[in-house]
Amino acid sequence: MRDLDSSEDEISILISKNSQLETEIEDLQQNISTYKADIEQYDLIKSDLEMEKEALEEVLLKLRSDLKEKEEKLNEALLFQV
C-alpha cells in the first residue's frame, strides 16, 4: 500500500511539474514570437535608415560638387579682377 501511495504521490508531483513546464514553454514561445516581431521591426527600420543615409550621402556629394564649382568660379572671377 505504501508503494502505491508513494507512486501516486510521485505521479501527482510529476503531473504538477509537467503542467508548470508546459506553462513555461507557452510563455517562452510567446517571448520568441515577440522577439521575432521586434527583430522584423528593427530590420525594417534599419533598412529605411540605410536608404535615407544613402540618399543623404548623395545630396552631400552633390552639394560638395556644387560648392567646389562655385569656389572655382569665384577664384576665376577674383583672378580677372586683379
mmCIF file as gemmi writes it, N, C-alpha and C atoms, coordinates in Angstrom:
data_model
loop_
_atom_site.group_PDB
_atom_site.id
_atom_site.type_symbol
_atom_site.label_atom_id
_atom_site.label_alt_id
_atom_site.label_comp_id
_atom_site.label_asym_id
_atom_site.label_entity_id
_atom_site.label_seq_id
_atom_site.pdbx_PDB_ins_code
_atom_site.Cartn_x
_atom_site.Cartn_y
_atom_site.Cartn_z
_atom_site.occupancy
_atom_site.B_iso_or_equiv
_atom_site.pdbx_formal_charge
_atom_site.auth_seq_id
_atom_site.auth_asym_id
_atom_site.pdbx_PDB_model_num
ATOM 1 N N . MET Axp A 1 ? 0.803 -1.198 0 1 0 ? 1 A 1
ATOM 2 C CA . MET Axp A 1 ? 0 0 0 1 0 ? 1 A 1
ATOM 3 C C . MET Axp A 1 ? 0.853 1.271 0 1 0 ? 1 A 1
ATOM 4 N N . ARG Axp A 2 ? 1.94 1.237 0.779 1 0 ? 2 A 1
ATOM 5 C CA . ARG Axp A 2 ? 2.822 2.399 0.819 1 0 ? 2 A 1
ATOM 6 C C . ARG Axp A 2 ? 3.443 2.66 -0.541 1 0 ? 2 A 1
ATOM 7 N N . ASP Axp A 3 ? 3.831 1.597 -1.215 1 0 ? 3 A 1
ATOM 8 C CA . ASP Axp A 3 ? 4.414 1.746 -2.543 1 0 ? 3 A 1
ATOM 9 C C . ASP Axp A 3 ? 3.418 2.382 -3.495 1 0 ? 3 A 1
ATOM 10 N N . LEU Axp A 4 ? 2.187 1.964 -3.393 1 0 ? 4 A 1
ATOM 11 C CA . LEU Axp A 4 ? 1.138 2.511 -4.251 1 0 ? 4 A 1
ATOM 12 C C . LEU Axp A 4 ? 0.912 3.983 -3.93 1 0 ? 4 A 1
ATOM 13 N N . ASP Axp A 5 ? 0.835 4.324 -2.651 1 0 ? 5 A 1
ATOM 14 C CA . ASP Axp A 5 ? 0.668 5.723 -2.246 1 0 ? 5 A 1
ATOM 15 C C . ASP Axp A 5 ? 1.863 6.557 -2.69 1 0 ? 5 A 1
ATOM 16 N N . SER Axp A 6 ? 3.058 5.991 -2.506 1 0 ? 6 A 1
ATOM 17 C CA . SER Axp A 6 ? 4.274 6.688 -2.899 1 0 ? 6 A 1
ATOM 18 C C . SER Axp A 6 ? 4.299 6.905 -4.406 1 0 ? 6 A 1
ATOM 19 N N . SER Axp A 7 ? 3.905 5.908 -5.169 1 0 ? 7 A 1
ATOM 20 C CA . SER Axp A 7 ? 3.862 6.028 -6.625 1 0 ? 7 A 1
ATOM 21 C C . SER Axp A 7 ? 2.828 7.054 -7.055 1 0 ? 7 A 1
ATOM 22 N N . GLU Axp A 8 ? 1.693 7.067 -6.402 1 0 ? 8 A 1
ATOM 23 C CA . GLU Axp A 8 ? 0.648 8.046 -6.728 1 0 ? 8 A 1
ATOM 24 C C . GLU Axp A 8 ? 1.126 9.454 -6.405 1 0 ? 8 A 1
ATOM 25 N N . ASP Axp A 9 ? 1.832 9.59 -5.281 1 0 ? 9 A 1
ATOM 26 C CA . ASP Axp A 9 ? 2.396 10.897 -4.928 1 0 ? 9 A 1
ATOM 27 C C . ASP Axp A 9 ? 3.411 11.349 -5.974 1 0 ? 9 A 1
ATOM 28 N N . GLU Axp A 10 ? 4.261 10.451 -6.397 1 0 ? 10 A 1
ATOM 29 C CA . GLU Axp A 10 ? 5.258 10.777 -7.417 1 0 ? 10 A 1
ATOM 30 C C . GLU Axp A 10 ? 4.575 11.169 -8.73 1 0 ? 10 A 1
ATOM 31 N N . ILE Axp A 11 ? 3.56 10.428 -9.101 1 0 ? 11 A 1
ATOM 32 C CA . ILE Axp A 11 ? 2.81 10.739 -10.326 1 0 ? 11 A 1
ATOM 33 C C . ILE Axp A 11 ? 2.169 12.109 -10.211 1 0 ? 11 A 1
ATOM 34 N N . SER Axp A 12 ? 1.588 12.394 -9.071 1 0 ? 12 A 1
ATOM 35 C CA . SER Axp A 12 ? 0.963 13.695 -8.848 1 0 ? 12 A 1
ATOM 36 C C . SER Axp A 12 ? 1.989 14.816 -8.956 1 0 ? 12 A 1
ATOM 37 N N . ILE Axp A 13 ? 3.175 14.605 -8.345 1 0 ? 13 A 1
ATOM 38 C CA . ILE Axp A 13 ? 4.243 15.607 -8.422 1 0 ? 13 A 1
ATOM 39 C C . ILE Axp A 13 ? 4.7 15.79 -9.864 1 0 ? 13 A 1
ATOM 40 N N . LEU Axp A 14 ? 4.868 14.684 -10.596 1 0 ? 14 A 1
ATOM 41 C CA . LEU Axp A 14 ? 5.301 14.764 -11.989 1 0 ? 14 A 1
ATOM 42 C C . LEU Axp A 14 ? 4.263 15.463 -12.853 1 0 ? 14 A 1
ATOM 43 N N . ILE Axp A 15 ? 2.999 15.187 -12.599 1 0 ? 15 A 1
ATOM 44 C CA . ILE Axp A 15 ? 1.929 15.858 -13.357 1 0 ? 15 A 1
ATOM 45 C C . ILE Axp A 15 ? 1.967 17.356 -13.086 1 0 ? 15 A 1
ATOM 46 N N . SER Axp A 16 ? 2.166 17.713 -11.823 1 0 ? 16 A 1
ATOM 47 C CA . SER Axp A 16 ? 2.239 19.131 -11.46 1 0 ? 16 A 1
ATOM 48 C C . SER Axp A 16 ? 3.442 19.795 -12.131 1 0 ? 16 A 1
ATOM 49 N N . LYS Axp A 17 ? 4.598 19.138 -12.075 1 0 ? 17 A 1
ATOM 50 C CA . LYS Axp A 17 ? 5.799 19.691 -12.713 1 0 ? 17 A 1
ATOM 51 C C . LYS Axp A 17 ? 5.62 19.79 -14.219 1 0 ? 17 A 1
ATOM 52 N N . ASN Axp A 18 ? 4.99 18.783 -14.803 1 0 ? 18 A 1
ATOM 53 C CA . ASN Axp A 18 ? 4.73 18.793 -16.248 1 0 ? 18 A 1
ATOM 54 C C . ASN Axp A 18 ? 3.845 19.984 -16.611 1 0 ? 18 A 1
ATOM 55 N N . SER Axp A 19 ? 2.84 20.224 -15.804 1 0 ? 19 A 1
ATOM 56 C CA . SER Axp A 19 ? 1.95 21.359 -16.054 1 0 ? 19 A 1
ATOM 57 C C . SER Axp A 19 ? 2.712 22.674 -15.96 1 0 ? 19 A 1
ATOM 58 N N . GLN Axp A 20 ? 3.59 22.796 -14.96 1 0 ? 20 A 1
ATOM 59 C CA . GLN Axp A 20 ? 4.404 24.001 -14.82 1 0 ? 20 A 1
ATOM 60 C C . GLN Axp A 20 ? 5.319 24.19 -16.02 1 0 ? 20 A 1
ATOM 61 N N . LEU Axp A 21 ? 5.924 23.092 -16.464 1 0 ? 21 A 1
ATOM 62 C CA . LEU Axp A 21 ? 6.815 23.172 -17.619 1 0 ? 21 A 1
ATOM 63 C C . LEU Axp A 21 ? 6.052 23.567 -18.884 1 0 ? 21 A 1
ATOM 64 N N . GLU Axp A 22 ? 4.858 23.051 -19.047 1 0 ? 22 A 1
ATOM 65 C CA . GLU Axp A 22 ? 4.048 23.419 -20.215 1 0 ? 22 A 1
ATOM 66 C C . GLU Axp A 22 ? 3.714 24.906 -20.186 1 0 ? 22 A 1
ATOM 67 N N . THR Axp A 23 ? 3.431 25.429 -19.006 1 0 ? 23 A 1
ATOM 68 C CA . THR Axp A 23 ? 3.157 26.859 -18.87 1 0 ? 23 A 1
ATOM 69 C C . THR Axp A 23 ? 4.405 27.67 -19.205 1 0 ? 23 A 1
ATOM 70 N N . GLU Axp A 24 ? 5.554 27.222 -18.716 1 0 ? 24 A 1
ATOM 71 C CA . GLU Axp A 24 ? 6.802 27.911 -19.028 1 0 ? 24 A 1
ATOM 72 C C . GLU Axp A 24 ? 7.094 27.866 -20.523 1 0 ? 24 A 1
ATOM 73 N N . ILE Axp A 25 ? 6.832 26.735 -21.146 1 0 ? 25 A 1
ATOM 74 C CA . ILE Axp A 25 ? 7.051 26.605 -22.586 1 0 ? 25 A 1
ATOM 75 C C . ILE Axp A 25 ? 6.159 27.582 -23.344 1 0 ? 25 A 1
ATOM 76 N N . GLU Axp A 26 ? 4.909 27.684 -22.942 1 0 ? 26 A 1
ATOM 77 C CA . GLU Axp A 26 ? 3.991 28.625 -23.601 1 0 ? 26 A 1
ATOM 78 C C . GLU Axp A 26 ? 4.5 30.053 -23.45 1 0 ? 26 A 1
ATOM 79 N N . ASP Axp A 27 ? 4.956 30.385 -22.233 1 0 ? 27 A 1
ATOM 80 C CA . ASP Axp A 27 ? 5.499 31.735 -22.011 1 0 ? 27 A 1
ATOM 81 C C . ASP Axp A 27 ? 6.719 31.985 -22.887 1 0 ? 27 A 1
ATOM 82 N N . LEU Axp A 28 ? 7.602 31.003 -22.967 1 0 ? 28 A 1
ATOM 83 C CA . LEU Axp A 28 ? 8.805 31.149 -23.785 1 0 ? 28 A 1
ATOM 84 C C . LEU Axp A 28 ? 8.461 31.263 -25.269 1 0 ? 28 A 1
ATOM 85 N N . GLN Axp A 29 ? 7.479 30.499 -25.705 1 0 ? 29 A 1
ATOM 86 C CA . GLN Axp A 29 ? 7.067 30.597 -27.113 1 0 ? 29 A 1
ATOM 87 C C . GLN Axp A 29 ? 6.478 31.968 -27.407 1 0 ? 29 A 1
ATOM 88 N N . GLN Axp A 30 ? 5.743 32.521 -26.438 1 0 ? 30 A 1
ATOM 89 C CA . GLN Axp A 30 ? 5.204 33.866 -26.61 1 0 ? 30 A 1
ATOM 90 C C . GLN Axp A 30 ? 6.344 34.884 -26.676 1 0 ? 30 A 1
ATOM 91 N N . ASN Axp A 31 ? 7.345 34.696 -25.814 1 0 ? 31 A 1
ATOM 92 C CA . ASN Axp A 31 ? 8.51 35.589 -25.847 1 0 ? 31 A 1
ATOM 93 C C . ASN Axp A 31 ? 9.225 35.502 -27.187 1 0 ? 31 A 1
ATOM 94 N N . ILE Axp A 32 ? 9.368 34.301 -27.705 1 0 ? 32 A 1
ATOM 95 C CA . ILE Axp A 32 ? 10.015 34.11 -29.004 1 0 ? 32 A 1
ATOM 96 C C . ILE Axp A 32 ? 9.239 34.851 -30.086 1 0 ? 32 A 1
ATOM 97 N N . SER Axp A 33 ? 7.934 34.737 -30.065 1 0 ? 33 A 1
ATOM 98 C CA . SER Axp A 33 ? 7.103 35.44 -31.052 1 0 ? 33 A 1
ATOM 99 C C . SER Axp A 33 ? 7.298 36.95 -30.942 1 0 ? 33 A 1
ATOM 100 N N . THR Axp A 34 ? 7.33 37.43 -29.718 1 0 ? 34 A 1
ATOM 101 C CA . THR Axp A 34 ? 7.528 38.864 -29.503 1 0 ? 34 A 1
ATOM 102 C C . THR Axp A 34 ? 8.899 39.292 -30.011 1 0 ? 34 A 1
ATOM 103 N N . TYR Axp A 35 ? 9.934 38.509 -29.696 1 0 ? 35 A 1
ATOM 104 C CA . TYR Axp A 35 ? 11.282 38.845 -30.152 1 0 ? 35 A 1
ATOM 105 C C . TYR Axp A 35 ? 11.375 38.816 -31.672 1 0 ? 35 A 1
ATOM 106 N N . LYS Axp A 36 ? 10.723 37.842 -32.299 1 0 ? 36 A 1
ATOM 107 C CA . LYS Axp A 36 ? 10.74 37.784 -33.765 1 0 ? 36 A 1
ATOM 108 C C . LYS Axp A 36 ? 10.093 39.03 -34.355 1 0 ? 36 A 1
ATOM 109 N N . ALA Axp A 37 ? 8.974 39.452 -33.775 1 0 ? 37 A 1
ATOM 110 C CA . ALA Axp A 37 ? 8.3 40.664 -34.263 1 0 ? 37 A 1
ATOM 111 C C . ALA Axp A 37 ? 9.198 41.884 -34.062 1 0 ? 37 A 1
ATOM 112 N N . ASP Axp A 38 ? 9.867 41.952 -32.916 1 0 ? 38 A 1
ATOM 113 C CA . ASP Axp A 38 ? 10.788 43.068 -32.653 1 0 ? 38 A 1
ATOM 114 C C . ASP Axp A 38 ? 11.934 43.079 -33.659 1 0 ? 38 A 1
ATOM 115 N N . ILE Axp A 39 ? 12.465 41.91 -33.964 1 0 ? 39 A 1
ATOM 116 C CA . ILE Axp A 39 ? 13.573 41.809 -34.926 1 0 ? 39 A 1
ATOM 117 C C . ILE Axp A 39 ? 13.108 42.245 -36.312 1 0 ? 39 A 1
ATOM 118 N N . GLU Axp A 40 ? 11.918 41.817 -36.71 1 0 ? 40 A 1
ATOM 119 C CA . GLU Axp A 40 ? 11.39 42.225 -38.019 1 0 ? 40 A 1
ATOM 120 C C . GLU Axp A 40 ? 11.219 43.734 -38.08 1 0 ? 40 A 1
ATOM 121 N N . GLN Axp A 41 ? 10.699 44.318 -37.011 1 0 ? 41 A 1
ATOM 122 C CA . GLN Axp A 41 ? 10.516 45.772 -36.976 1 0 ? 41 A 1
ATOM 123 C C . GLN Axp A 41 ? 11.873 46.476 -37.024 1 0 ? 41 A 1
ATOM 124 N N . TYR Axp A 42 ? 12.841 45.954 -36.278 1 0 ? 42 A 1
ATOM 125 C CA . TYR Axp A 42 ? 14.188 46.527 -36.289 1 0 ? 42 A 1
ATOM 126 C C . TYR Axp A 42 ? 14.778 46.48 -37.696 1 0 ? 42 A 1
ATOM 127 N N . ASP Axp A 43 ? 14.622 45.335 -38.359 1 0 ? 43 A 1
ATOM 128 C CA . ASP Axp A 43 ? 15.17 45.182 -39.712 1 0 ? 43 A 1
ATOM 129 C C . ASP Axp A 43 ? 14.532 46.183 -40.676 1 0 ? 43 A 1
ATOM 130 N N . LEU Axp A 44 ? 13.218 46.406 -40.549 1 0 ? 44 A 1
ATOM 131 C CA . LEU Axp A 44 ? 12.553 47.384 -41.413 1 0 ? 44 A 1
ATOM 132 C C . LEU Axp A 44 ? 13.078 48.795 -41.155 1 0 ? 44 A 1
ATOM 133 N N . ILE Axp A 45 ? 13.201 49.144 -39.885 1 0 ? 45 A 1
ATOM 134 C CA . ILE Axp A 45 ? 13.707 50.475 -39.536 1 0 ? 45 A 1
ATOM 135 C C . ILE Axp A 45 ? 15.136 50.635 -40.016 1 0 ? 45 A 1
ATOM 136 N N . LYS Axp A 46 ? 15.938 49.59 -39.818 1 0 ? 46 A 1
ATOM 137 C CA . LYS Axp A 46 ? 17.337 49.631 -40.256 1 0 ? 46 A 1
ATOM 138 C C . LYS Axp A 46 ? 17.422 49.84 -41.762 1 0 ? 46 A 1
ATOM 139 N N . SER Axp A 47 ? 16.594 49.119 -42.501 1 0 ? 47 A 1
ATOM 140 C CA . SER Axp A 47 ? 16.586 49.253 -43.956 1 0 ? 47 A 1
ATOM 141 C C . SER Axp A 47 ? 16.194 50.671 -44.367 1 0 ? 47 A 1
ATOM 142 N N . ASP Axp A 48 ? 15.155 51.207 -43.73 1 0 ? 48 A 1
ATOM 143 C CA . ASP Axp A 48 ? 14.725 52.573 -44.032 1 0 ? 48 A 1
ATOM 144 C C . ASP Axp A 48 ? 15.841 53.575 -43.746 1 0 ? 48 A 1
ATOM 145 N N . LEU Axp A 49 ? 16.508 53.399 -42.621 1 0 ? 49 A 1
ATOM 146 C CA . LEU Axp A 49 ? 17.58 54.32 -42.258 1 0 ? 49 A 1
ATOM 147 C C . LEU Axp A 49 ? 18.763 54.211 -43.211 1 0 ? 49 A 1
ATOM 148 N N . GLU Axp A 50 ? 19.062 53 -43.665 1 0 ? 50 A 1
ATOM 149 C CA . GLU Axp A 50 ? 20.154 52.836 -44.622 1 0 ? 50 A 1
ATOM 150 C C . GLU Axp A 50 ? 19.825 53.525 -45.941 1 0 ? 50 A 1
ATOM 151 N N . MET Axp A 51 ? 18.577 53.405 -46.397 1 0 ? 51 A 1
ATOM 152 C CA . MET Axp A 51 ? 18.184 54.076 -47.644 1 0 ? 51 A 1
ATOM 153 C C . MET Axp A 51 ? 18.237 55.585 -47.468 1 0 ? 51 A 1
ATOM 154 N N . GLU Axp A 52 ? 17.785 56.078 -46.314 1 0 ? 52 A 1
ATOM 155 C CA . GLU Axp A 52 ? 17.829 57.517 -46.054 1 0 ? 52 A 1
ATOM 156 C C . GLU Axp A 52 ? 19.277 58.003 -45.991 1 0 ? 52 A 1
ATOM 157 N N . LYS Axp A 53 ? 20.141 57.218 -45.373 1 0 ? 53 A 1
ATOM 158 C CA . LYS Axp A 53 ? 21.563 57.569 -45.285 1 0 ? 53 A 1
ATOM 159 C C . LYS Axp A 53 ? 22.161 57.677 -46.68 1 0 ? 53 A 1
ATOM 160 N N . GLU Axp A 54 ? 21.859 56.702 -47.547 1 0 ? 54 A 1
ATOM 161 C CA . GLU Axp A 54 ? 22.393 56.734 -48.909 1 0 ? 54 A 1
ATOM 162 C C . GLU Axp A 54 ? 21.897 57.965 -49.658 1 0 ? 54 A 1
ATOM 163 N N . ALA Axp A 55 ? 20.618 58.286 -49.478 1 0 ? 55 A 1
ATOM 164 C CA . ALA Axp A 55 ? 20.075 59.472 -50.148 1 0 ? 55 A 1
ATOM 165 C C . ALA Axp A 55 ? 20.757 60.739 -49.648 1 0 ? 55 A 1
ATOM 166 N N . LEU Axp A 56 ? 20.973 60.817 -48.338 1 0 ? 56 A 1
ATOM 167 C CA . LEU Axp A 56 ? 21.636 61.998 -47.781 1 0 ? 56 A 1
ATOM 168 C C . LEU Axp A 56 ? 23.092 62.084 -48.223 1 0 ? 56 A 1
ATOM 169 N N . GLU Axp A 57 ? 23.742 60.946 -48.349 1 0 ? 57 A 1
ATOM 170 C CA . GLU Axp A 57 ? 25.123 60.947 -48.834 1 0 ? 57 A 1
ATOM 171 C C . GLU Axp A 57 ? 25.18 61.461 -50.273 1 0 ? 57 A 1
ATOM 172 N N . GLU Axp A 58 ? 24.195 61.075 -51.092 1 0 ? 58 A 1
ATOM 173 C CA . GLU Axp A 58 ? 24.145 61.567 -52.474 1 0 ? 58 A 1
ATOM 174 C C . GLU Axp A 58 ? 23.94 63.076 -52.498 1 0 ? 58 A 1
ATOM 175 N N . VAL Axp A 59 ? 23.061 63.575 -51.64 1 0 ? 59 A 1
ATOM 176 C CA . VAL Axp A 59 ? 22.824 65.012 -51.561 1 0 ? 59 A 1
ATOM 177 C C . VAL Axp A 59 ? 24.107 65.722 -51.124 1 0 ? 59 A 1
ATOM 178 N N . LEU Axp A 60 ? 24.785 65.149 -50.136 1 0 ? 60 A 1
ATOM 179 C CA . LEU Axp A 60 ? 26.029 65.742 -49.65 1 0 ? 60 A 1
ATOM 180 C C . LEU Axp A 60 ? 27.078 65.805 -50.758 1 0 ? 60 A 1
ATOM 181 N N . LEU Axp A 61 ? 27.218 64.727 -51.52 1 0 ? 61 A 1
ATOM 182 C CA . LEU Axp A 61 ? 28.177 64.72 -52.627 1 0 ? 61 A 1
ATOM 183 C C . LEU Axp A 61 ? 27.821 65.783 -53.663 1 0 ? 61 A 1
ATOM 184 N N . LYS Axp A 62 ? 26.542 65.915 -53.95 1 0 ? 62 A 1
ATOM 185 C CA . LYS Axp A 62 ? 26.094 66.935 -54.918 1 0 ? 62 A 1
ATOM 186 C C . LYS Axp A 62 ? 26.397 68.334 -54.397 1 0 ? 62 A 1
ATOM 187 N N . LEU Axp A 63 ? 26.106 68.559 -53.124 1 0 ? 63 A 1
ATOM 188 C CA . LEU Axp A 63 ? 26.37 69.885 -52.548 1 0 ? 63 A 1
ATOM 189 C C . LEU Axp A 63 ? 27.866 70.187 -52.529 1 0 ? 63 A 1
ATOM 190 N N . ARG Axp A 64 ? 28.679 69.197 -52.226 1 0 ? 64 A 1
ATOM 191 C CA . ARG Axp A 64 ? 30.139 69.402 -52.248 1 0 ? 64 A 1
ATOM 192 C C . ARG Axp A 64 ? 30.615 69.74 -53.66 1 0 ? 64 A 1
ATOM 193 N N . SER Axp A 65 ? 30.06 69.034 -54.627 1 0 ? 65 A 1
ATOM 194 C CA . SER Axp A 65 ? 30.428 69.287 -56.022 1 0 ? 65 A 1
ATOM 195 C C . SER Axp A 65 ? 30.014 70.699 -56.426 1 0 ? 65 A 1
ATOM 196 N N . ASP Axp A 66 ? 28.794 71.082 -56.06 1 0 ? 66 A 1
ATOM 197 C CA . ASP Axp A 66 ? 28.318 72.439 -56.375 1 0 ? 66 A 1
ATOM 198 C C . ASP Axp A 66 ? 29.201 73.489 -55.703 1 0 ? 66 A 1
ATOM 199 N N . LEU Axp A 67 ? 29.564 73.239 -54.462 1 0 ? 67 A 1
ATOM 200 C CA . LEU Axp A 67 ? 30.41 74.185 -53.738 1 0 ? 67 A 1
ATOM 201 C C . LEU Axp A 67 ? 31.772 74.309 -54.408 1 0 ? 67 A 1
ATOM 202 N N . LYS Axp A 68 ? 32.32 73.191 -54.825 1 0 ? 68 A 1
ATOM 203 C CA . LYS Axp A 68 ? 33.625 73.219 -55.494 1 0 ? 68 A 1
ATOM 204 C C . LYS Axp A 68 ? 33.549 74.023 -56.783 1 0 ? 68 A 1
ATOM 205 N N . GLU Axp A 69 ? 32.483 73.814 -57.556 1 0 ? 69 A 1
ATOM 206 C CA . GLU Axp A 69 ? 32.305 74.576 -58.805 1 0 ? 69 A 1
ATOM 207 C C . GLU Axp A 69 ? 32.21 76.074 -58.515 1 0 ? 69 A 1
ATOM 208 N N . LYS Axp A 70 ? 31.451 76.437 -57.5 1 0 ? 70 A 1
ATOM 209 C CA . LYS Axp A 70 ? 31.28 77.859 -57.176 1 0 ? 70 A 1
ATOM 210 C C . LYS Axp A 70 ? 32.576 78.466 -56.672 1 0 ? 70 A 1
ATOM 211 N N . GLU Axp A 71 ? 33.347 77.689 -55.887 1 0 ? 71 A 1
ATOM 212 C CA . GLU Axp A 71 ? 34.645 78.195 -55.429 1 0 ? 71 A 1
ATOM 213 C C . GLU Axp A 71 ? 35.585 78.419 -56.613 1 0 ? 71 A 1
ATOM 214 N N . GLU Axp A 72 ? 35.561 77.498 -57.587 1 0 ? 72 A 1
ATOM 215 C CA . GLU Axp A 72 ? 36.412 77.652 -58.763 1 0 ? 72 A 1
ATOM 216 C C . GLU Axp A 72 ? 36 78.888 -59.564 1 0 ? 72 A 1
ATOM 217 N N . LYS Axp A 73 ? 34.681 79.088 -59.731 1 0 ? 73 A 1
ATOM 218 C CA . LYS Axp A 73 ? 34.205 80.27 -60.459 1 0 ? 73 A 1
ATOM 219 C C . LYS Axp A 73 ? 34.572 81.54 -59.72 1 0 ? 73 A 1
ATOM 220 N N . LEU Axp A 74 ? 34.465 81.496 -58.394 1 0 ? 74 A 1
ATOM 221 C CA . LEU Axp A 74 ? 34.822 82.68 -57.597 1 0 ? 74 A 1
ATOM 222 C C . LEU Axp A 74 ? 36.311 82.979 -57.731 1 0 ? 74 A 1
ATOM 223 N N . ASN Axp A 75 ? 37.133 81.936 -57.673 1 0 ? 75 A 1
ATOM 224 C CA . ASN Axp A 75 ? 38.578 82.136 -57.831 1 0 ? 75 A 1
ATOM 225 C C . ASN Axp A 75 ? 38.901 82.711 -59.205 1 0 ? 75 A 1
ATOM 226 N N . GLU Axp A 76 ? 38.223 82.218 -60.251 1 0 ? 76 A 1
ATOM 227 C CA . GLU Axp A 76 ? 38.442 82.745 -61.597 1 0 ? 76 A 1
ATOM 228 C C . GLU Axp A 76 ? 38.048 84.211 -61.664 1 0 ? 76 A 1
ATOM 229 N N . ALA Axp A 77 ? 36.907 84.53 -61.062 1 0 ? 77 A 1
ATOM 230 C CA . ALA Axp A 77 ? 36.43 85.911 -61.102 1 0 ? 77 A 1
ATOM 231 C C . ALA Axp A 77 ? 37.395 86.824 -60.355 1 0 ? 77 A 1
ATOM 232 N N . LEU Axp A 78 ? 37.926 86.324 -59.246 1 0 ? 78 A 1
ATOM 233 C CA . LEU Axp A 78 ? 38.887 87.145 -58.486 1 0 ? 78 A 1
ATOM 234 C C . LEU Axp A 78 ? 40.184 87.348 -59.263 1 0 ? 78 A 1
ATOM 235 N N . LEU Axp A 79 ? 40.604 86.322 -60.037 1 0 ? 79 A 1
ATOM 236 C CA . LEU Axp A 79 ? 41.829 86.439 -60.828 1 0 ? 79 A 1
ATOM 237 C C . LEU Axp A 79 ? 41.645 87.502 -61.921 1 0 ? 79 A 1
ATOM 238 N N . PHE Axp A 80 ? 40.474 87.539 -62.52 1 0 ? 80 A 1
ATOM 239 C CA . PHE Axp A 80 ? 40.235 88.501 -63.601 1 0 ? 80 A 1
ATOM 240 C C . PHE Axp A 80 ? 40.092 89.916 -63.079 1 0 ? 80 A 1
ATOM 241 N N . GLN Axp A 81 ? 39.753 90.072 -61.817 1 0 ? 81 A 1
ATOM 242 C CA . GLN Axp A 81 ? 39.613 91.418 -61.236 1 0 ? 81 A 1
ATOM 243 C C . GLN Axp A 81 ? 40.961 92.044 -60.947 1 0 ? 81 A 1
ATOM 244 N N . VAL Axp A 82 ? 41.95 91.211 -60.745 1 0 ? 82 A 1
ATOM 245 C CA . VAL Axp A 82 ? 43.259 91.738 -60.371 1 0 ? 82 A 1
ATOM 246 C C . VAL Axp A 82 ? 44.005 92.316 -61.524 1 0 ? 82 A 1
